[in-house]
Amino acid sequence: MPQNLTLAAFVFGAVLILLALSAGSFKIFGAEMSGASGRWSRIAAGVAGVALIGFALSSTFRAPSDHHKGAVMDRLEFATNRNHGDLDTHGTPAVDAEDCSEQCRTDVNCRAMTFVISQKRCWKKGSVPAPTSNSDMISALKAHN
């Protein structure tokens, strides 16, 4: 969930809880709130407030998506460059070609990668460029998503 919607759900939930706990009216930051004064209305506001805050917190602390788990990288292609199709303009740091390959495997937008040995940089590709020979580079393709 986008961060601004999560924040809005949290704030709105807090306002509903304040309405429920304050007999239906309160004043905050110069704004006066009046609303649910009946018992059932206050209970409904409290329940809705707790639900919205719970939803916002669960969205905030949700585990990372596992949609990349089925992805597999093909074998490393030593002395091979796959020029063009970079997903970013600076590459990312990588310890070695295996690290770069793993970065590509877990990125849903990555279809291939090239690791530059001398720079220890990983270039993830959004396409599958043609291979060219370069002894300072190691490449690999994503087998499937």
WOWO-V479311 format. One record per residue. N is the residue number from 0. RES is the residue in three letters. NEAR is the number of other C-alpha atoms within 10 Angstrom. Layout:
BEGIN
n=N res=RES near=NEAR
n=N res=RES near=NEAR
END
This chain:
BEGIN
n=0 res=MET near=9
n=1 res=PRO near=8
n=2 res=GLN near=11
n=3 res=ASN near=9
n=4 res=LEU near=12
n=5 res=THR near=18
n=6 res=LEU near=15
n=7 res=ALA near=14
n=8 res=ALA near=20
n=9 res=PHE near=21
n=10 res=VAL near=16
n=11 res=PHE near=15
n=12 res=GLY near=24
n=13 res=ALA near=19
n=14 res=VAL near=18
n=15 res=LEU near=26
n=16 res=ILE near=23
n=17 res=LEU near=20
n=18 res=LEU near=24
n=19 res=ALA near=26
n=20 res=LEU near=15
n=21 res=SER near=15
n=22 res=ALA near=16
n=23 res=GLY near=20
n=24 res=SER near=15
n=25 res=PHE near=15
n=26 res=LYS near=11
n=27 res=ILE near=8
n=28 res=PHE near=5
n=29 res=GLY near=6
n=30 res=ALA near=8
n=31 res=GLU near=9
n=32 res=MET near=14
n=33 res=SER near=13
n=34 res=GLY near=15
n=35 res=ALA near=19
n=36 res=SER near=15
n=37 res=GLY near=12
n=38 res=ARG near=12
n=39 res=TRP near=11
n=40 res=SER near=16
n=41 res=ARG near=22
n=42 res=ILE near=18
n=43 res=ALA near=16
n=44 res=ALA near=24
n=45 res=GLY near=21
n=46 res=VAL near=15
n=47 res=ALA near=18
n=48 res=GLY near=24
n=49 res=VAL near=17
n=50 res=ALA near=15
n=51 res=LEU near=22
n=52 res=ILE near=22
n=53 res=GLY near=15
n=54 res=PHE near=15
n=55 res=ALA near=21
n=56 res=LEU near=15
n=57 res=SER near=12
n=58 res=SER near=15
n=59 res=THR near=14
n=60 res=PHE near=8
n=61 res=ARG near=9
n=62 res=ALA near=8
n=63 res=PRO near=6
n=64 res=SER near=8
n=65 res=ASP near=8
n=66 res=HIS near=11
n=67 res=HIS near=14
n=68 res=LYS near=10
n=69 res=GLY near=11
n=70 res=ALA near=16
n=71 res=VAL near=17
n=72 res=MET near=20
n=73 res=ASP near=14
n=74 res=ARG near=13
n=75 res=LEU near=17
n=76 res=GLU near=17
n=77 res=PHE near=17
n=78 res=ALA near=16
n=79 res=THR near=21
n=80 res=ASN near=23
n=81 res=ARG near=27
n=82 res=ASN near=16
n=83 res=HIS near=14
n=84 res=GLY near=17
n=85 res=ASP near=21
n=86 res=LEU near=16
n=87 res=ASP near=11
n=88 res=THR near=7
n=89 res=HIS near=10
n=90 res=GLY near=17
n=91 res=THR near=14
n=92 res=PRO near=15
n=93 res=ALA near=20
n=94 res=VAL near=13
n=95 res=ASP near=15
n=96 res=ALA near=24
n=97 res=GLU near=17
n=98 res=ASP near=14
n=99 res=CYS near=25
n=100 res=SER near=29
n=101 res=GLU near=16
n=102 res=GLN near=18
n=103 res=CYS near=28
n=104 res=ARG near=27
n=105 res=THR near=19
n=106 res=ASP near=15
n=107 res=VAL near=13
n=108 res=ASN near=14
n=109 res=CYS near=23
n=110 res=ARG near=23
n=111 res=ALA near=25
n=112 res=MET near=34
n=113 res=THR near=28
n=114 res=PHE near=32
n=115 res=VAL near=25
n=116 res=ILE near=17
n=117 res=SER near=8
n=118 res=GLN near=12
n=119 res=LYS near=16
n=120 res=ARG near=20
n=121 res=CYS near=28
n=122 res=TRP near=29
n=123 res=LYS near=30
n=124 res=LYS near=24
n=125 res=GLY near=19
n=126 res=SER near=17
n=127 res=VAL near=18
n=128 res=PRO near=17
n=129 res=ALA near=10
n=130 res=PRO near=14
n=131 res=THR near=12
n=132 res=SER near=13
n=133 res=ASN near=13
n=134 res=SER near=12
n=135 res=ASP near=14
n=136 res=MET near=23
n=137 res=ILE near=25
n=138 res=SER near=27
n=139 res=ALA near=27
n=140 res=LEU near=25
n=141 res=LYS near=20
n=142 res=ALA near=14
n=143 res=HIS near=12
n=144 res=ASN near=17
END
